[in-house]
Amino acid sequence: MITITVLCLLLSTSAFANVEFSKVGEGRMEYLFWDVYDATLYTPSGDYALGEHPVKFKLTYLRDFDAKDIVKATNEQWDHIGKKNLVGKYDEVLLSIWPNIGKGDSLTLITDKEGKSTFLHNDSEVGVIDDVAFSSDFLAIWLGKNTSEPALRKKLLGNYNDY
């Protein structure tokens, strides 16, 4: 069972206070004529290795989105990359964590050393997913070899695009 912990703003980012992240790469997601978001991948070393944690992955949105639309897009991407078993699995949890997004807002995933996921909205902690498989499955949307956005993947991975 997936557990979620919604944490107080008092505790925001304190669990990661001793982890310093360096940028691996960044890129912009565009769809047709629209700029959708800027994505940035960070690790403590500045290098990315598949399955290693901790990782910080930040999306800065360039348009407004309802949380339900972000969850729907997440499911569509899991379907695209062949993770059909995940479609719908995390809907309830993600909808309880993710807020509606405004232009300029950020949504950040930070994993701990075990791979547990913490989400931040505009740098304030909004929820935790204790299922360690989630973080790798979520990151695969952008970093997996069969991503729908290979050009963005290449920018995120920098010189480490063989993963």
Secondary structure, DSSP 4 states (H G I P E B T S, - for coil): ---EEPPPGGGTTGGGTT---EEEEEEEEEETTEEEEEEEEEESSS---TT-S--EEEEEESS-B-HHHHHHHHHHHHHHTT-GGGTTTTHHHHHHHPPPB-TT-EEEEEE-TT--EEEEETTEEEEEE--HHHHHHHHHHHHSTT-S-HHHHHHHHTT-TT-
